[in-house]
């Protein structure tokens, strides 16, 4: 199996200002809908459950007493599947990903390029698994692990990829949870206009065990899911009503613009109603989602 790893940017965790309460409010907040992403790294996958949450996005910043996010962050997932096989909403199609494309590098070889045999699954990711320690979610400042109840949506996008991909698994790391994150799921989005676009192409429900703290690998090979790149993958989970939140990890590498997004629905200061780019917003921690996937390029 090949592993695709993105180039490293400068490693820097943005420390939030010592404010007093929750997180930074967003005047453009609107009502939520769902979303999230993924990445490929070796991991183990547990099992778990879920409860419905609010529909909105991930994010947060530091504010004072209630809760915020070290800027913005969160998400995870596993379990049975709600929607299977979406045929890609996105633009490009095409060539195989060997060598270095955009910010994803590739290693290894594929089988059957000229014979028509099924190619080997490869790993695609933008993060360093050794740096996945802090959650991106709503939290009470200044402790990034002091989570605040909210629903988070996390999406890692892969605009550098082209062609059609048959998915085998989704890998992700959960850095922290508050309660039992409500309605956890993996979500796949089309990438259009420089961000996750429209409604999810497909979702995969997760159990509570699948969003427990630590690395996870969710086998989705039975879904027959094929998507045309570019696309985004991520997780969603948590809700204010259930008193829960999902803190998917980000690494310590500052992401380039147009790759790493979040939404959230929480208390004032932790409300981002549309997908927001971690790279271009004043949030903490600032890093790429520890989310990836394995897939064969058809």
Rosetta blueprint (number, residue, H / E / L):
1 X L
2 X E
3 X E
4 X E
5 X E
6 X E
7 X L
8 X L
9 X L
10 X L
11 X E
12 X L
13 X L
14 X L
15 X L
16 X L
17 X L
18 X L
19 X L
20 X L
21 X L
22 X L
23 X L
24 X L
25 X L
26 X L
27 X L
28 X L
29 X L
30 X L
31 X L
32 X L
33 X L
34 X L
35 X L
36 X E
37 X L
38 X L
39 X E
40 X L
41 X L
42 X L
43 X L
44 X L
45 X L
46 X L
47 X L
48 X L
49 X L
50 X L
51 X L
52 X L
53 X L
54 X L
55 X L
56 X L
57 X E
58 X L
59 X L
60 X L
61 X L
62 X L
63 X L
64 X L
65 X L
66 X L
67 X L
68 X E
69 X L
70 X L
71 X L
72 X L
73 X L
74 X L
75 X L
76 X L
77 X L
78 X L
79 X L
80 X L
81 X E
82 X L
83 X L
84 X L
85 X L
86 X L
87 X L
88 X L
89 X L
90 X L
91 X L
92 X L
93 X L
94 X L
95 X L
96 X L
97 X L
98 X L
99 X L
100 X E
101 X E
102 X L
103 X L
104 X E
105 X E
106 X E
107 X L
108 X L
109 X L
110 X L
111 X L
112 X L
113 X L
114 X L
115 X L
116 X L
117 X L
118 X L
119 X L
120 X L
121 X L
122 X E
123 X E
124 X E
125 X E
126 X L
127 X L
128 X L
129 X H
130 X H
131 X H
132 X L
133 X L
134 X E
135 X E
136 X L
137 X L
138 X L
139 X E
140 X L
141 X L
142 X L
143 X L
144 X L
145 X L
146 X L
147 X E
148 X L
149 X L
150 X L
151 X E
152 X E
153 X E
154 X E
155 X E
156 X E
157 X E
158 X L
159 X L
160 X L
161 X L
162 X L
163 X L
164 X E
165 X E
166 X E
167 X E
168 X E
169 X E
170 X E
171 X E
172 X E
173 X E
174 X E
175 X E
176 X E
177 X E
178 X E
179 X L
180 X L
181 X L
182 X L
183 X L
184 X L
185 X E
186 X E
187 X E
188 X E
189 X E
190 X E
191 X E
192 X E
193 X L
194 X L
195 X E
196 X E
197 X E
198 X E
199 X E
200 X E
201 X E
202 X E
203 X E
204 X E
205 X E
206 X L
207 X L
208 X H
209 X H
210 X H
211 X H
212 X L
213 X L
214 X E
215 X E
216 X E
217 X E
218 X E
219 X E
220 X L
221 X H
222 X H
223 X H
224 X L
225 X L
226 X E
227 X E
228 X E
229 X L
230 X L
231 X E
232 X E
233 X E
234 X E
235 X E
236 X E
237 X E
238 X E
239 X E
240 X L
241 X L
242 X L
243 X L
244 X E
245 X E
246 X E
247 X E
248 X E
249 X E
250 X E
251 X L
252 X L
253 X E
254 X L
255 X L
256 X L
257 X L
258 X L
259 X L
260 X E
261 X E
262 X E
263 X E
264 X E
265 X E
266 X L
267 X L
268 X L
269 X L
270 X L
271 X E
272 X E
273 X E
274 X E
275 X E
276 X E
277 X E
278 X H
279 X H
280 X H
281 X L
282 X L
283 X L
284 X L
285 X L
286 X L
287 X L
288 X L
289 X E
290 X L
291 X E
292 X E
293 X E
294 X E
295 X E
296 X E
297 X E
298 X L
